[in-house]
Amino acid sequence: MTLKGTCLTSEFSTLVKGENYFLFPLGETHYYVSIFDSINSHRGAYQKEHFRVLSEEYPPEPPKGDYAHLDRSKVYQAELIWRTKGYASSAPLGTYFIEPRRTHCAFFKDIELKQCEGIFPLHWFVNFKEVEQKSTSQEIIELPQEQWEQLSLF
């Protein structure tokens, strides 16, 4: 479990009083303290009494809506505005390209739909704008028979 807290003391040379740090519980009396949201990059273990834990309320999930107006055969650009806490590091909030389904959508980083990020509920997205997708299929052009030429490999 990751917490965030403010350092209350200036007695540690590796920490700054008044700065916010990520706190990772270490037993009953200590935290691993880091400037990054990773226990593997901690600056040390410090007593809990030297930190004031910040209460961070996670915003409530947006209400489900009616997405019947979205054409399932088209690609849209939309903004991801919410996701559960577990997805916070793997899917940052921002603009993505989506392929809508009934209640969910596959979302991608690129318009070519090659870098799939996952499948999330549609109500986690807003500002749907249809995008014209470039065709990735290759057209086969057949030459007239009089232009055929026999190739010799040897």
KESE-871999 format. One line per 10 residues: number of its first residue (from 1); their letters; for each residue x, z, y of N, C-alpha, C, O, CB. Coordinates in pm, whole numbers, plus 50000, padded with zeros to 5 digits. Glycine has a CB too. Layout:
NUM	A	X/Z/Y/X/Z/Y/X/Z/Y/X/Z/Y/X/Z/Y; ... .
This chain:
1	MTLKGTCLTS	50085/50000/49882/50000/50000/50000/50088/50000/50124/50180/50081/50134/49904/50122/50000; 50062/49909/50217/50138/49899/50340/50062/49962/50455/49942/49940/50472/50171/49752/50371; 50132/50041/50532/50076/50101/50652/50159/50056/50770/50268/50002/50754/50072/50256/50641; 50107/50078/50890/50185/50055/51010/50186/50185/51088/50085/50255/51094/50128/49937/51096; 50300/50216/51149/50308/50340/51224/50410/50333/51334/50498/50247/51335/50340/50453/51132; 50397/50426/51429/50487/50435/51544/50588/50545/51519/50553/50655/51475/50408/50460/51674; 50714/50516/51549/50820/50615/51535/50807/50716/51649/50793/50678/51765/50961/50547/51537; 50810/50846/51616/50790/50952/51714/50919/51019/51759/50915/51110/51843/50699/51056/51658; 51032/50977/51707/51158/51044/51738/51269/50944/51768/51262/50828/51728/51199/51134/51624; 51370/50990/51839/51486/50903/51868/51611/50953/51797/51722/50912/51831/51511/50897/52020 .
11	EFSTLVKGEN	51594/51041/51699/51711/51098/51631/51773/51006/51525/51879/51038/51472/51671/51228/51567; 51709/50893/51494/51763/50802/51393/51823/50680/51464/51759/50619/51549/51653/50758/51292; 51946/50646/51429/52013/50534/51495/51956/50398/51456/51974/50300/51528/52161/50538/51464; 51888/50391/51342/51835/50262/51296/51691/50237/51341/51637/50129/51319/51841/50255/51146; 51628/50338/51405/51490/50325/51450/51481/50353/51600/51564/50425/51656/51398/50419/51372; 51379/50296/51664/51359/50316/51807/51230/50393/51829/51125/50358/51775/51355/50179/51882; 51239/50499/51908/51121/50579/51939/51018/50493/52012/51053/50420/52106/51159/50704/52025; 50893/50500/51969/50786/50424/52031/50762/50287/51969/50660/50223/51998/50815/50407/52175; 50853/50240/51885/50837/50110/51818/50748/50125/51694/50744/50231/51631/50976/50051/51778; 50678/50017/51661/50594/50015/51541/50672/49958/51423/50749/49863/51438/50466/49933/51566 .
21	YFLFPLGETH	50651/50017/51306/50719/49977/51184/50619/49970/51069/50512/50030/51074/50835/50074/51151; 50656/49896/50966/50579/49896/50843/50624/50015/50760/50744/50041/50746/50596/49762/50765; 50528/50087/50705/50557/50208/50629/50508/50192/50485/50395/50151/50460/50490/50331/50694; 50596/50225/50392/50563/50217/50250/50578/50356/50190/50688/50410/50189/50653/50112/50175; 50469/50416/50140/50475/50552/50089/50583/50569/49981/50597/50487/49889/50339/50591/50033; 50657/50678/49995/50761/50715/49899/50739/50862/49865/50789/50951/49932/50907/50689/49957; 50664/50883/49760/50631/51020/49724/50534/51083/49823/50463/51012/49894/50756/51104/49715; 50532/51215/49827/50437/51288/49912/50488/51306/50055/50407/51325/50146/50407/51423/49851; 50619/51302/50076/50672/51343/50206/50749/51237/50283/50791/51262/50396/50761/51459/50186; 50770/51118/50224/50855/51018/50290/50792/50879/50292/50697/50851/50219/50989/51012/50220 .
31	YYVSIFDSIN	50847/50794/50379/50814/50652/50385/50942/50572/50376/51045/50613/50428/50735/50618/50514; 50935/50456/50311/51034/50353/50335/50989/50286/50464/50870/50259/50479/51047/50249/50212; 51081/50258/50556/51046/50205/50687/51112/50069/50706/51231/50053/50680/51087/50302/50798; 51033/49970/50752/51083/49835/50768/51025/49770/50893/50916/49805/50938/51049/49751/50644; 51100/49673/50948/51046/49594/51059/50967/49475/51006/50897/49408/51081/51159/49546/51153; 50979/49449/50876/50907/49341/50810/50804/49399/50713/50816/49513/50669/51005/49246/50736; 50703/49320/50680/50601/49363/50586/50651/49342/50443/50588/49272/50363/50469/49287/50609; 50766/49403/50413/50826/49391/50281/50906/49517/50250/50994/49556/50326/50917/49266/50272; 50873/49580/50140/50945/49701/50101/51092/49671/50068/51177/49760/50075/50877/49767/49981; 51120/49547/50033/51257/49508/49996/51350/49497/50116/51471/49484/50098/51254/49377/49923 .
41	SHRGAYQKEH	51297/49502/50236/51383/49490/50355/51377/49618/50439/51389/49613/50561/51340/49369/50440; 51360/49732/50374/51346/49857/50449/51477/49901/50511/51585/49863/50466/51293/49968/50357; 51466/49982/50616/51583/50033/50689/51623/50172/50640/51721/50229/50686/51555/50037/50840; 51546/50224/50549/51577/50357/50497/51451/50433/50463/51340/50383/50481/51660/50435/50597; 51471/50555/50413/51360/50643/50379/51360/50758/50479/51462/50822/50502/51370/50696/50231; 51244/50784/50539/51232/50886/50643/51111/50974/50616/51015/50931/50552/51223/50821/50783; 51116/51097/50667/51006/51190/50649/50882/51140/50725/50892/51085/50834/51046/51331/50696; 50767/51163/50664/50640/51118/50722/50613/51179/50858/50547/51118/50942/50526/51150/50628; 50663/51299/50882/50635/51369/51007/50690/51297/51130/50650/51328/51242/50693/51509/51001; 50780/51202/51112/50840/51129/51224/50761/51004/51263/50806/50926/51346/50982/51090/51189 .
51	FRVLSEEYPP	50641/50986/51203/50563/50865/51230/50416/50900/51251/50362/50991/51188/50577/50764/51115; 50352/50826/51342/50208/50835/51361/50150/50707/51304/50177/50597/51354/50169/50854/51514; 50071/50721/51199/50012/50605/51133/49904/50547/51222/49817/50619/51272/49955/50644/50994; 49910/50416/51242/49810/50346/51322/49692/50311/51233/49710/50261/51121/49869/50219/51388; 49573/50337/51281/49456/50300/51202/49420/50157/51238/49387/50126/51353/49335/50396/51228; 49427/50071/51140/49395/49931/51160/49270/49899/51081/49273/49893/50958/49512/49839/51118; 49161/49878/51151/49038/49841/51082/49039/49692/51057/49066/49612/51146/48914/49881/51164; 49010/49658/50936/49004/49516/50901/48867/49465/50943/48766/49530/50916/49029/49493/50747; 48861/49350/51009/48731/49300/51056/48638/49269/50938/48683/49233/50830/48750/49175/51143; 48507/49282/50961/48412/49254/50853/48407/49105/50821/48436/49021/50906/48272/49305/50890 .
61	EPPKGDYAHL	48369/49074/50699/48358/48935/50656/48247/48865/50734/48140/48922/50754/48330/48927/50504; 48273/48741/50780/48168/48668/50852/48047/48645/50762/48061/48639/50639/48221/48534/50904; 47929/48632/50821/47808/48610/50740/47808/48471/50678/47866/48377/50733/47682/48629/50825; 47744/48459/50564/47733/48329/50498/47637/48242/50577/47540/48291/50635/47684/48344/50351; 47664/48113/50580/47580/48021/50656/47527/47910/50570/47543/47910/50448/47657/47963/50772; 47463/47816/50634/47410/47699/50565/47503/47582/50594/47520/47542/50709/47262/47668/50611; 47563/47529/50490/47659/47420/50506/47611/47291/50442/47691/47206/50403/47793/47459/50446; 47479/47276/50432/47420/47156/50371/47451/47031/50453/47446/46921/50400/47270/47173/50356; 47482/47048/50583/47511/46933/50668/47648/46871/50640/47676/46760/50686/47503/46974/50814; 47733/46941/50566/47866/46888/50534/47856/46789/50419/47797/46819/50315/47965/47002/50498 .
71	DRSKVYQAEL	47912/46672/50438/47912/46567/50336/48024/46597/50237/48141/46601/50275/47929/46425/50399; 47990/46617/50111/48088/46655/50007/48190/46545/49979/48293/46571/49916/48015/46691/49879; 48164/46423/50024/48257/46313/49998/48354/46292/50114/48437/46200/50110/48179/46185/49972; 48346/46375/50218/48431/46359/50336/48528/46474/50350/48513/46579/50288/48346/46347/50462; 48629/46452/50433/48729/46554/50462/48705/46603/50605/48675/46525/50695/48875/46498/50445; 48720/46734/50624/48699/46796/50754/48823/46876/50794/48899/46924/50710/48574/46887/50752; 48840/46889/50923/48939/46980/50976/48861/47103/51020/48758/47090/51085/49023/46917/51095; 48909/47222/50984/48838/47345/51018/48938/47458/51037/49050/47452/50988/48734/47380/50909; 48894/47560/51107/48979/47676/51134/48945/47790/51038/48829/47831/51028/48965/47722/51280; 49046/47840/50970/49031/47958/50886/49035/48079/50978/49136/48104/51044/49143/47967/50774 .
81	IWRTKGYASS	48924/48155/50984/48916/48268/51076/48919/48404/51007/48929/48507/51073/48792/48257/51158; 48909/48405/50874/48904/48531/50803/48945/48509/50658/48924/48400/50605/48763/48594/50810; 49002/48609/50596/49026/48610/50452/49045/48754/50410/49074/48840/50493/49151/48523/50413; 49028/48781/50284/49042/48919/50237/49186/48964/50255/49276/48881/50268/48998/48932/50089; 49207/49092/50257/49340/49148/50281/49445/49094/50185/49560/49073/50224/49335/49298/50271; 49407/49071/50063/49503/49024/49963/49559/48887/49991/49665/48852/49939/49440/49024/49830; 49490/48808/50071/49536/48672/50101/49609/48661/50233/49648/48551/50272/49419/48578/50101; 49628/48771/50303/49684/48767/50438/49822/48703/50445/49850/48631/50541/49692/48905/50493; 49907/48725/50349/50041/48669/50357/50049/48527/50301/50137/48451/50340/50139/48758/50283; 49959/48492/50210/49968/48360/50148/49889/48252/50221/49917/48134/50204/49921/48368/50007 .
91	APLGTYFIEP	49792/48291/50301/49710/48192/50372/49690/48239/50516/49590/48305/50546/49573/48171/50300; 49782/48206/50604/49767/48250/50742/49646/48185/50809/49606/48074/50775/49893/48219/50821; 49590/48256/50905/49480/48201/50982/49529/48079/51057/49644/48075/51103/49421/48306/51080; 49444/47978/51069/49484/47857/51138/49399/47739/51096/49295/47755/51033/49630/47828/51113; 49444/47620/51133/49369/47497/51106/49414/47433/50976/49533/47424/50947/49386/47398/51221; 49315/47389/50896/49340/47327/50767/49248/47206/50751/49154/47186/50828/49319/47429/50652; 49279/47126/50651/49193/47013/50612/49120/47057/50486/49181/47107/50392/49276/46879/50588; 48988/47039/50486/48910/47091/50374/48826/46983/50308/48786/46884/50371/48820/47204/50421; 48800/47005/50179/48706/46927/50100/48593/47022/50062/48611/47106/49974/48774/46861/49973; 48477/47009/50127/48369/47104/50099/48307/47084/49962/48301/46972/49910/48262/47093/50205 .
101	RRTHCAFFKD	48262/47193/49904/48184/47192/49781/48053/47263/49814/48014/47264/49931/48260/47262/49660; 47985/47321/49721/47856/47386/49753/47875/47506/49847/47825/47505/49959/47787/47433/49624; 47946/47607/49801/47964/47728/49881/48109/47753/49918/48139/47841/49999/47910/47847/49806; 48200/47676/49857/48342/47694/49879/48405/47562/49921/48338/47459/49929/48411/47749/49752; 48534/47566/49947/48606/47443/49979/48751/47458/49935/48808/47567/49937/48597/47410/50130; 48808/47345/49896/48953/47341/49875/49013/47316/50012/48963/47232/50087/48996/47229/49769; 49120/47387/50046/49179/47365/50177/49327/47331/50165/49398/47383/50078/49160/47488/50265; 49372/47242/50254/49504/47182/50246/49575/47192/50380/49511/47200/50485/49494/47035/50202; 49708/47191/50376/49789/47190/50498/49794/47052/50560/49806/47039/50682/49930/47239/50468; 49785/46949/50477/49808/46812/50524/49684/46725/50506/49602/46749/50417/49926/46749/50451 .
111	IELKQCEGIF	49672/46623/50591/49557/46534/50587/49555/46448/50461/49449/46400/50421/49557/46444/50710; 49671/46429/50398/49678/46351/50274/49626/46430/50155/49612/46376/50045/49822/46306/50248; 49597/46559/50176/49544/46649/50073/49639/46662/49954/49597/46659/49838/49409/46599/50024; 49766/46676/49984/49866/46693/49879/49917/46836/49869/49971/46875/49766/49982/46599/49903; 49902/46915/49976/49953/47052/49978/49836/47150/49976/49800/47208/50079/50042/47076/50101; 49778/47168/49859/49661/47254/49845/49701/47401/49861/49798/47447/49800/49592/47232/49708; 49626/47471/49943/49652/47613/49967/49561/47702/49883/49592/47819/49861/49632/47645/50115; 49449/47647/49835/49359/47726/49753/49214/47687/49773/49184/47581/49829/49377/47873/49784; 49125/47773/49727/48982/47752/49741/48923/47881/49800/48935/47989/49742/48913/47715/49603; 48859/47866/49917/48799/47980/49985/48652/47949/50013/48612/47833/50012/48875/48013/50118 .
121	PLHWFVNFKE	48571/48053/50038/48432/48031/50077/48424/47956/50211/48508/47976/50299/48357/48166/50087; 48324/47873/50226/48306/47796/50349/48285/47884/50472/48326/47848/50582/48188/47702/50334; 48222/48000/50454/48192/48084/50571/48316/48154/50628/48305/48227/50726/48089/48187/50534; 48432/48133/50568/48556/48184/50626/48613/48084/50727/48713/48113/50792/48659/48213/50515; 48549/47966/50739/48596/47860/50828/48493/47834/50938/48373/47857/50919/48622/47731/50748; 48540/47785/51052/48453/47745/51163/48506/47616/51224/48615/47569/51190/48444/47857/51271; 48427/47558/51316/48466/47437/51391/48499/47320/51300/48610/47265/51306/48586/47467/51480; 48405/47282/51217/48422/47170/51125/48419/47038/51202/48324/47010/51275/48313/47171/51015; 48525/46960/51185/48531/46827/51247/48568/46726/51140/48670/46741/51072/48633/46824/51367; 48485/46624/51125/48514/46521/51025/48639/46445/51066/48657/46411/51183/48393/46424/51008 .
131	VEQKSTSQEI	48726/46419/50968/48847/46342/50995/48845/46216/50909/48795/46216/50797/48976/46425/50967; 48900/46111/50966/48910/45987/50890/49037/45995/50807/49147/46006/50860/48910/45860/50984; 49018/45989/50679/49131/46003/50588/49188/45866/50557/49114/45772/50528/49089/46075/50458; 49319/45856/50564/49385/45730/50530/49378/45709/50381/49396/45802/50303/49532/45729/50579; 49352/45587/50341/49341/45555/50200/49478/45562/50135/49575/45504/50185/49278/45416/50179; 49486/45634/50024/49612/45646/49953/49618/45550/49834/49721/45539/49768/49633/45788/49907; 49506/45483/49808/49508/45388/49696/49578/45260/49738/49568/45217/49852/49364/45358/49648; 49649/45201/49646/49723/45079/49675/49640/44959/49631/49580/44958/49524/49860/45079/49604; 49639/44859/49716/49563/44739/49688/49650/44643/49607/49767/44622/49640/49514/44672/49819; 49595/44586/49503/49669/44490/49421/49637/44350/49470/49521/44309/49475/49633/44506/49269 .
141	IELPQEQWEQ	49742/44279/49506/49726/44142/49553/49774/44050/49442/49888/44060/49397/49804/44117/49687; 49687/43963/49399/49724/43870/49292/49751/43732/49351/49669/43678/49425/49612/43863/49183; 49867/43678/49316/49905/43545/49364/49831/43438/49284/49799/43458/49167/50058/43525/49354; 49804/43325/49348/49746/43213/49272/49842/43170/49161/49963/43184/49174/49714/43094/49367; 49786/43118/49054/49865/43085/48936/49977/42985/48966/50082/42991/48901/49776/43030/48829; 49958/42895/49059/50063/42798/49091/50186/42863/49156/50291/42801/49165/50008/42690/49182; 50172/42986/49202/50285/43056/49263/50356/43149/49165/50453/43215/49201/50239/43134/49384; 50307/43156/49041/50372/43239/48941/50507/43180/48907/50525/43058/48913/50285/43252/48816; 50602/43266/48872/50735/43221/48835/50783/43303/48716/50770/43425/48715/50834/43235/48955; 50837/43237/48619/50888/43305/48501/51024/43365/48536/51112/43297/48588/50899/43207/48380 .
151	LSLF	51038/43491/48506/51166/43557/48532/51246/43566/48403/51191/43589/48295/51145/43696/48593; 51372/43549/48417/51460/43562/48302/51551/43683/48327/51616/43694/48431/51545/43429/48279; 51554/43773/48230/51635/43892/48246/51778/43874/48198/51864/43955/48231/51571/44005/48174; 51804/43769/48120/51940/43748/48068/51996/43618/48113/52110/43586/48078/51941/43756/47919 .
